Amino acid sequence: MLRFAGHNFEPLPSGALFWHARQTLLVADLHFEKMASFARRGQMLPPYDTGLTLSRLEADLRRTGARHLISLGDTFHRADASKLLSNADRMRLDAITESVSCTWLSGNHDPAPHAIGGECCVELEIDGLTLSHEPVKGRIGLVAGHLHPAARIAMAGRTARSACFVHDNRMMILPAYGSSTGALNILSPAFVGLLNWPSVEVTMLGRDRTYPVSVKRLVRG
């Protein structure tokens, strides 16, 4: 379990965060239609990222039994990408929005409301927490995405790198959930000043589970 701001969460190896008390699955930065957008512009990239991300999301909803889904922004890679979904992917997404209550927060890639089921809003406040897309220095109880955090650790002469959850009990940043998203080392300049480093806790994603790691093992790269 991961404890943040007085609440207990289950970090999943997919990058989702399950809030048991609210029966809510939190995800960030799905970036639906990212590869498809590139492919339509002539780049030789396989346009299957949306289907892979939907499979991950369907599996997490089944596993947790979540009744609510909240996406913390950048659900789509482009503002108009919801209109570019294939019929098969649109049917799968519609099935999700019909089976659970969905809230889609706006992100820098998709600031406008989507043409899909569920509620669209800029941010959300639940039980003393603020759910939003971008981390903001100094905000207390903020759960966000946007930066696609990752950690590299050194141990026994070897290193390992993976996407991660990171928080300082005031702000938590979720890893990117989309199958085609990259990840940024939490020691990079983008994270400087956001977190109170002595209080930072890091949970890395593994193949079948998540792993809390000591910040003393973190390295750049």
Phi, psi and omega in degrees: 000152177242124181255127182218127175051039177084006181238149178258134179229156173251112177281128183260149181296347176284340186105358175277160178235121182260123180260096187301315185298332180254001183050045187236134175258123179256133177223157180224145169056060176288325178052047174308141176069022178293303181293325179297323179295317178294318181297322180293340177267009174097000178282141184278075180231140180289123185273052185244010186295323181298315179299320179293319179292322177297321178298318178297317182292317177300318180295318180292322178294320177294314184297317185273336187070024181302143177258347181226145176233128176235122176258126187272042174092161187054041172298319177248151183282336178226157183299329182259009189292336180296336179277351184260000180301142172292161180301320182295315180291324178295321178295321179293319179292321176298322179297323178293312183293338178274338184266333180224157175287127185241137173233127182246112177276147180284147178233181180290335177274335183223070184287339183266158176302146180272156176270050178227168182292156180108181182259138175249135177204170183281313176208171188218140176245126181221124174049044177084357177257147173250123178257126184209173182277307188260136174296142179230122181304133174092350180279133184262136178075027182266132173243122188219179177229236170076315188270352177053058187295145175218159178230144170243130180241150176246132181203129177054040177079005180235162177235155176220143182230139179201156171300157185207160164270141177219137177206162176236022182071003172243322179224137175237138178240124181273150174290160176291137184265335185295147184289343184248012184271152175271191181212147185241128181301133182290352173269003181282164183302332182299336182264351184298128177086349180283322188244148174278099194303322179299340181257004187291137172236137185237133176234112183271151177274131172249183182295316184237357181203175176250158186226117172290137181230151179285138178294343179292341180267357184287139175226162180281163175114000000 
